[in-house]
Amino acid sequence: MKIKIAGHYTTKIGELWDQGLEDLLAEAVHGSLKNAQLAAEQIEAVFVASKAPGEFNHQLHLNALVSQMFVHYPPAIRVEGACTAGGLALVAAEQALAAKRYKTVMVIGAEKMTDQNALKTTEILSLAADQNQEAGSSFPGLYALLAQAHMQKYGTTREQLSAVAVKNHHQAMKNPQAHFHREFTLEQVSQSSLVADPLRLLDCSTISDGASAVILSTDSSGVEKWRQKPQILGYGHAQDSLSLAGRESLTALKATQKAGKQAYQQAKVKPKEIQIAEVHDCFTIAEIMAIEDLGWFEKGEGGEATLAGKTAEDGQVAVNLSGGLKAFGHPIGTTGIKQVAFLAEQLEQGNYELALAHNVGGSGATAVVHVLAKN
Amino acid sequence: MKIKIAGHYTTKIGELWDQGLEDLLAEAVHGSLKNAQLAAEQIEAVFVASKAPGEFNHQLHLNALVSQMFVHYPPAIRVEGACTAGGLALVAAEQALAAKRYKTVMVIGAEKMTDQNALKTTEILSLAADQNQEAGSSFPGLYALLAQAHMQKYGTTREQLSAVAVKNHHQAMKNPQAHFHREFTLEQVSQSSLVADPLRLLDCSTISDGASAVILSTDSSGVEKWRQKPQILGYGHAQDSLSLAGRESLTALKATQKAGKQAYQQAKVKPKEIQIAEVHDCFTIAEIMAIEDLGWFEKGEGGEATLAGKTAEDGQVAVNLSGGLKAFGHPIGTTGIKQVAFLAEQLEQGNYELALAHNVGGSGATAVVHVLAKN
């Protein structure tokens, strides 16, 4: 049974002062239906991803909120797993399709983060860390520890971290939906304000508003040109210790490695066959670890590979061509879904055959990896 | 493919001042493993239900928190859908099993509500209503409207509402895990403090702490005595308008009716074949509507049937033998799971052949119904 991406839509990502959570969700519902050329009634179930709509927008029960945007109130489930909410909602949807309960479903993610001030937002984000063992830590602080460990073990440099940000901001220039359309030099990144040593402001991803939806279908009769649509070849979903204290290693995310292996195995694809990937660059160090953990570069060589342009559009593998979490943006629950939506569009345009999406929760306790094919 | 309830465990429900959210989850993990006679490593995936752990306990990313209670970090997903979180987590787990991704999974729900004061708790609960159309309403207020409508249309009486509370408090006397072990007379319920006319204090379910887990398995080789374990025969999941303003009727929950029909159809069971049921009595009026909407009594006859004892232990159908949300308790994300855990135990004891669990979110926007068989 093939699961196809029948349609996709991502709103503009940014500080969207004139749109509320519900507006963003509605735009993604209707945008993805239009892209798939489907009527609302053809959606049999909905999987909604959002990290903290209660904390950000005083609205829980988001499954019902989205269901009522359809005429026929399809059954809907909300999934949360910190920044992996989007990836996990895709997984739940894929399992419902594989169970043959439904043939065509929508997976939609949204986060409206700018309803709260920066301090409150940082506090809300930190709820994804272990409140018993890591209370008081912010995510820049936790990822700074990972960066320190990587630099000490492998000699990863300040310049190599900056190269991730420079590349992703450069690539976002061609993505009209991206939060930021502004390029930076290595020096500008390296000299931006210090947040948590060694991470600086321009090492960090964004606080953004936005929504994204994909329509998944196993119904070759229901979707026009179904055979030509991009396909989900395989996925992996793995966990690791919630707190850094319980990790075997601070220089790799074991959950990413395990989820990657599962996805490659199901897809029957080797890591180096992947041509384009969206990886979870919540901080620059996270992209360096990801391109190693997903098998494209040896451990410790991710920084050098990035600086050498091996992950640029014309490199060995095009990583975060969208601009990534860094410059496309990181409206939390949206991220795992907009990665797949972006890759589906790239595959449809015909320049790539095999793609990978990589979504991480917290400091690496949850990881979801998807391998996609052109059709 | 049969889905069996291989094990189940529910903590004491109550104001558990000496147990935190993590303690409750750990107790349910280990309790259900012991009940199923399974080792932790045999659990291939975990589905976690909780309504508002971010708001109540400053902890999101609960899937990772639970996964790390196992040696092998099984993949885990958190599901939310207001008070239907538990029912929806069961649905997601059933879909993963039917997809043959896993053979044995744990579904666990927890809510630790007493970390916040009563005012804050009421505010957190109200996040499950429509914040655009119903902001400022509390759930007692919304269910009071439904009660008013039912009384006006069908002549349902104050005494009939009280009969639900009297029955459920009586039945909880035999349930050692129940929050309340105290009986009330019709008069005591009818004269308890007014909360939202006509609902009084003793019409309302509890604010409780607690956790519950069930282990579902399709693996006849992996679970001892698998063939004798209770079976999930069918489930339904339906939605309706989030706000009352969008409902076709205020005297029935259409989502319950639709979910019930789906569950009966999949189970190939007629409503009146059900012998024992746990229904979502968040308020007394909710039980009266449920026993009508699920097909056991005609619309408008639920109150009279209750007062006549037709839903008591020796009645036509034993409703909320556990004490229900009213007296067993309503730790939100736990509820849909503890209903199934309780029914599994009843089926194992051999007094009943067919059971039904009914879980509702908000004022009726989400409903999940399960039909269970003795084996």
Interface residues (C-beta under 8 A of the other chain):
Chain A: E22 K51 A52 G54 E55 N57 H58 Q59 L60 H61 L62 N63 A64 L65 S67 Q68 Y73 P74 P75 A76 I77 R78 V79 E80 G81 A82 L88 V91 A92 E94 Q95 A96 L97 A98 A99 K100 R101 I124 L127 A128 A129 D130 Q131 N132 A135 H237 A238 Q239 D240 S241 L242 G246 A255 G361 G362 A365 T366
Chain B: E22 K51 A52 G54 E55 N57 H58 Q59 L60 H61 L62 N63 A64 L65 S67 Q68 Y73 P74 P75 A76 I77 R78 V79 E80 G81 A82 L88 V91 A92 E94 Q95 A96 L97 A98 A99 K100 R101 I124 L127 A128 A129 D130 Q131 N132 A135 H237 A238 Q239 D240 S241 L242 G246 A255 G361 G362 A365 T366
